[in-house]
Amino acid sequence: MSVENQTLVAGFILLGFSDLSQRMQQFLFVMLLLFYILAVLGNLLVFITLTVDPVLHTPMYFFLRNLSFLEICFTTVTIPRTLANLLAEDRSISFLGCALQMYFFFFFGSEECVLLGIMAYDRYVAICNPLRYSTVMSNKRCVYLAVGSWTMCIVLQFGQITFILSLPFCKSNIIHHFFCDISPVLKLSCTDTYFNDIVRFAASVVFLLIPFLIILSSYIYILSTVLRMNSKDGRSKAFSTCASHLTAVTLFYGTTMLVYLQPSVGYADERIFAVIYCLINPMLNPLIYSLRSKEVKGAIQKRILEKMLHFRL
């Protein structure tokens, strides 16, 4: 049957967690809401602390401030809608709404990949070339890197989503996911999606694999440099500086690469992985960075103490 003779969908239905019992959906709603509040408040606290404390106006914390802002946006793209769908009978989403959610999800997600790569390079320069650090990672260059990465992700993800939205969708309007992800949406197309699959894989290589290789190579050089240090305190400080970033990288890349660099992932597994990188990672990152960084932890404690004293007065 030709595409012209088929009925094109005007919107989609997000299946989400509708296969679970009502009681289980209510429990999931409470947990996701709690995690979402913690994620937003935690990242907002880190962002405000790094913004107002002049001691933390360094390249490393400049990119961490970007990451905190990014995490708030990234988790807000999917989780509020998911929470609403867990309570509502109508789980429909318009074509435009789905397109916007897909675009912003992949825009913020790809920016996080690039940002983690930049943060790894920053650690590499700080540890392997400390004498050149202030020159290589100057304030102006940090701004250029941040603006460049955001701009690149805006443009390239717009191109990828445009290719997908140009397809006719007529097989069904039910998306087997709790948000508009590329793979479940492509399955609804009534034409060959081979070219889109190639574009999607190429985008995964650009935004997942290349930053991951930059991170991997940076830490190979860092490890080599640290092991040659004579000072035990120097080695301990270097490892402590990198530990938080490595933990965040492991959590984020461990789940996203399983989903986007594999040919096929089961529906249940895909939802579990998606909850981890959409919500659990953004919730844990403020804890990871604040607990591993004495400067951030001290600044947050100072900020909280100042607020407590202000309220008492």
C-alpha positions as CSV (number, residue, x, y, z in Angstrom):
1,M,0.0,0.0,0.0
2,S,1.4,3.4,-0.9
3,V,2.1,6.0,1.8
4,E,-0.3,8.4,0.2
5,N,-3.2,6.0,0.8
6,Q,-2.4,5.4,4.4
7,T,-3.7,7.5,7.3
8,L,-0.9,9.6,8.8
9,V,-0.9,10.1,12.6
10,A,-1.5,13.6,14.1
11,G,-0.2,12.7,17.5
12,F,1.2,9.8,19.6
13,I,0.4,7.9,22.7
14,L,3.2,7.3,25.2
15,L,2.7,3.8,26.5
16,G,5.2,4.5,29.3
17,F,4.6,2.3,32.4
18,S,0.9,1.5,31.6
19,D,1.8,-2.3,31.6
20,L,2.3,-2.0,35.4
21,S,-0.5,-2.3,38.0
22,Q,-2.2,0.8,39.3
23,R,-0.6,0.5,42.7
24,M,2.8,0.1,41.1
25,Q,2.3,3.1,39.0
26,Q,1.4,5.2,42.0
27,F,4.5,3.9,43.9
28,L,6.6,4.8,40.8
29,F,5.0,8.3,40.7
30,V,6.1,9.0,44.3
31,M,9.6,7.7,43.7
32,L,10.1,9.6,40.5
33,L,8.7,12.8,41.9
34,L,11.0,12.5,45.0
35,F,14.1,11.8,42.8
36,Y,13.1,14.7,40.4
37,I,12.8,17.2,43.3
38,L,16.2,16.0,44.7
39,A,17.8,16.3,41.2
40,V,16.5,19.8,40.6
41,L,17.3,21.1,44.1
42,G,20.7,19.5,44.3
43,N,21.8,20.8,40.9
44,L,20.3,24.2,41.6
45,L,22.2,24.4,44.9
46,V,25.5,23.5,43.2
47,F,24.9,26.0,40.4
48,I,24.1,28.8,42.8
49,T,27.1,28.0,45.0
50,L,29.5,27.9,42.1
51,T,28.0,31.2,40.7
52,V,28.1,33.3,43.8
53,D,31.4,32.0,45.4
54,P,34.3,33.8,43.7
55,V,36.8,31.3,45.1
56,L,35.2,28.6,42.8
57,H,35.4,30.7,39.6
58,T,38.0,28.4,38.0
59,P,37.8,26.5,34.7
60,M,37.0,23.2,36.4
61,Y,34.0,24.7,38.3
62,F,33.0,26.8,35.4
63,F,32.3,23.6,33.5
64,L,30.7,21.9,36.5
65,R,28.3,24.9,36.7
66,N,27.4,24.3,33.1
67,L,26.8,20.7,33.9
68,S,24.5,21.5,36.9
69,F,22.4,23.8,34.7
70,L,22.4,21.2,32.0
71,E,21.2,18.4,34.3
72,I,18.2,20.5,35.5
73,C,17.2,21.0,31.8
74,F,17.9,17.4,30.8
75,T,15.7,15.8,33.5
76,T,13.0,18.4,33.1
77,V,12.5,17.5,29.4
78,T,11.1,14.0,30.2
79,I,10.3,13.5,33.9
80,P,7.4,16.1,34.5
81,R,5.5,14.6,31.5
82,T,6.2,11.1,32.7
83,L,4.8,12.0,36.1
84,A,1.7,13.5,34.6
85,N,1.1,10.3,32.4
86,L,1.4,8.1,35.5
87,L,-1.7,9.7,37.0
88,A,-3.6,10.5,33.8
89,E,-5.7,8.2,31.6
90,D,-4.9,10.3,28.5
91,R,-1.3,9.7,27.6
92,S,-1.4,11.4,24.2
93,I,1.2,13.8,23.0
94,S,0.9,16.0,19.9
95,F,3.2,15.6,17.0
96,L,4.8,19.0,17.8
97,G,5.1,18.1,21.5
98,C,6.8,14.9,20.6
99,A,9.2,16.6,18.2
100,L,10.1,19.3,20.7
101,Q,10.7,16.7,23.5
102,M,12.8,14.6,21.2
103,Y,14.9,17.6,20.1
104,F,15.6,19.0,23.5
105,F,16.3,15.5,25.0
106,F,19.0,14.8,22.4
107,F,20.3,18.4,22.5
108,F,20.9,18.3,26.3
109,G,22.0,14.7,26.2
110,S,24.6,15.3,23.5
111,E,25.8,18.5,25.2
112,E,26.4,16.5,28.4
113,C,28.5,14.0,26.4
114,V,30.6,16.8,25.0
115,L,30.8,18.6,28.3
116,L,32.1,15.5,30.1
117,G,34.8,15.3,27.4
118,I,35.8,18.9,27.9
119,M,36.0,18.3,31.7
120,A,38.3,15.3,31.1
121,Y,40.5,17.5,28.9
122,D,40.6,20.2,31.6
123,R,41.7,17.6,34.2
124,Y,44.4,16.3,31.7
125,V,45.9,19.8,31.3
126,A,45.7,20.5,35.1
127,I,47.6,17.3,36.0
128,C,49.8,16.6,33.0
129,N,50.7,20.2,32.0
130,P,50.2,22.3,35.2
131,L,52.5,25.1,34.2
132,R,50.5,25.7,31.0
133,Y,47.1,25.3,32.6
134,S,46.3,29.0,33.1
135,T,47.2,29.7,29.5
136,V,45.5,26.7,27.9
137,M,42.4,26.9,30.0
138,S,42.0,30.7,30.2
139,N,38.7,32.2,31.0
140,K,38.2,33.3,27.4
141,R,39.0,29.8,26.1
142,C,36.6,28.2,28.6
143,V,33.8,30.4,27.4
144,Y,34.7,29.6,23.7
145,L,34.6,25.9,24.5
146,A,31.2,26.1,26.3
147,V,29.6,28.3,23.7
148,G,31.0,26.2,20.9
149,S,29.8,22.9,22.3
150,W,26.3,24.3,23.0
151,T,26.1,25.7,19.4
152,M,27.3,22.5,17.8
153,C,24.8,20.4,19.6
154,I,21.9,22.9,18.8
155,V,22.7,22.7,15.1
156,L,23.6,19.0,14.6
157,Q,20.7,17.7,16.7
158,F,18.3,20.0,14.8
159,G,19.5,18.3,11.6
160,Q,19.1,14.8,13.0
161,I,15.5,15.5,14.3
162,T,14.5,17.2,11.0
163,F,15.4,14.0,9.1
164,I,13.3,11.9,11.5
165,L,10.3,14.3,11.4
166,S,10.3,14.2,7.6
167,L,9.2,10.6,7.7
168,P,5.5,9.6,7.4
169,F,4.2,7.9,10.5
170,C,1.3,5.6,9.7
171,K,1.9,2.1,11.2
172,S,0.6,3.1,14.7
173,N,0.6,6.0,17.0
174,I,1.7,4.1,20.2
175,I,5.2,4.8,21.4
176,H,6.6,2.0,23.6
177,H,8.4,4.3,25.9
178,F,7.7,7.0,28.5
179,F,9.1,9.8,26.3
180,C,9.7,10.4,22.6
181,D,13.0,8.6,22.0
182,I,14.3,8.1,18.5
183,S,14.3,4.3,18.3
184,P,10.6,3.8,19.4
185,V,9.5,6.7,17.1
186,L,11.3,5.3,14.1
187,K,9.5,2.0,14.5
188,L,6.2,3.8,13.7
189,S,7.3,4.9,10.3
190,C,5.8,3.3,7.3
191,T,8.8,3.8,5.0
192,D,12.3,2.5,5.1
193,T,14.3,4.1,7.9
194,Y,17.7,2.8,6.8
195,F,19.1,6.3,6.1
196,N,17.8,7.6,9.5
197,D,19.3,4.6,11.2
198,I,22.7,5.5,9.7
199,V,22.3,9.2,10.7
200,R,21.3,8.1,14.2
201,F,24.3,5.8,14.5
202,A,26.6,8.5,13.1
203,A,25.2,10.9,15.7
204,S,25.9,8.4,18.4
205,V,29.5,8.1,17.3
206,V,30.0,11.8,17.2
207,F,28.3,12.6,20.6
208,L,29.0,9.4,22.5
209,L,32.0,7.6,21.1
210,I,34.3,10.5,20.3
211,P,33.9,12.3,23.7
212,F,34.3,8.9,25.3
213,L,37.6,8.3,23.5
214,I,38.7,11.8,24.5
215,I,37.9,11.0,28.1
216,L,39.6,7.6,27.9
217,S,42.8,9.0,26.3
218,S,42.9,11.9,28.8
219,Y,42.7,9.5,31.8
220,I,45.4,7.2,30.3
221,Y,47.8,10.2,30.2
222,I,46.6,11.3,33.7
223,L,47.2,7.8,35.1
224,S,50.6,7.7,33.5
225,T,51.6,11.1,35.0
226,V,50.2,10.3,38.4
227,L,52.0,7.0,38.7
228,R,55.3,8.8,38.0
229,M,54.7,11.3,40.8
230,N,57.1,11.0,43.7
231,S,54.8,12.6,46.2
232,K,52.2,10.4,47.8
233,D,50.1,13.5,48.7
234,G,50.3,14.6,45.1
235,R,49.1,11.2,43.8
236,S,46.2,11.2,46.3
237,K,45.2,14.8,45.4
238,A,45.2,14.0,41.7
239,F,43.1,10.9,42.1
240,S,40.7,12.7,44.4
241,T,40.3,15.5,41.8
242,C,39.5,13.0,39.0
243,A,37.4,10.5,41.1
244,S,34.1,12.6,40.9
245,H,34.4,13.1,37.2
246,L,35.2,9.4,36.5
247,T,32.2,8.4,38.6
248,A,29.8,10.7,36.7
249,V,31.3,9.5,33.3
250,T,30.9,5.8,34.3
251,L,27.2,6.3,35.4
252,F,26.3,8.3,32.3
253,Y,28.2,6.4,29.6
254,G,27.5,3.0,31.1
255,T,23.8,3.4,30.4
256,T,23.6,5.5,27.3
257,M,26.1,3.4,25.3
258,L,24.2,0.3,26.1
259,V,21.0,1.9,24.6
260,Y,22.3,3.9,21.7
261,L,25.3,1.9,20.5
262,Q,23.4,-1.5,20.5
263,P,21.3,-2.7,17.6
264,S,18.4,-3.7,19.8
265,V,17.4,-3.2,23.5
266,G,14.3,-4.7,25.1
267,Y,11.4,-2.5,26.1
268,A,11.8,-3.1,29.8
269,D,15.6,-2.7,29.8
270,E,15.3,0.5,27.7
271,R,13.0,2.0,30.3
272,I,15.2,1.1,33.2
273,F,18.3,2.5,31.5
274,A,16.4,5.6,30.5
275,V,15.3,6.3,34.1
276,I,18.9,5.9,35.2
277,Y,20.4,8.4,32.7
278,C,17.3,10.8,32.7
279,L,16.9,11.0,36.4
280,I,19.2,8.9,38.7
281,N,22.4,10.4,37.2
282,P,21.2,14.0,37.5
283,M,20.2,13.3,41.0
284,L,23.5,11.7,42.0
285,N,25.9,14.2,40.3
286,P,25.5,16.9,42.9
287,L,26.3,14.4,45.6
288,I,29.2,13.0,43.7
289,Y,30.8,16.3,43.0
290,S,30.1,17.9,46.4
291,L,31.2,14.9,48.4
292,R,34.4,14.4,46.4
293,S,35.3,18.1,46.3
294,K,36.3,19.8,49.5
295,E,36.0,23.2,47.9
296,V,32.4,22.6,46.7
297,K,31.4,20.9,50.0
298,G,32.9,23.7,52.0
299,A,31.2,26.4,49.9
300,I,27.8,24.6,50.2
301,Q,28.1,24.2,54.0
302,K,29.1,27.9,54.2
303,R,26.1,28.9,52.1
304,I,23.7,26.8,54.2
305,L,25.2,28.2,57.5
306,E,24.8,31.8,56.3
307,K,21.1,31.2,55.4
308,M,20.5,29.6,58.8
309,L,22.1,32.5,60.6
310,H,20.1,34.9,58.5
311,F,16.8,33.3,59.4
312,R,17.7,33.2,63.1
313,L,18.3,36.9,63.0
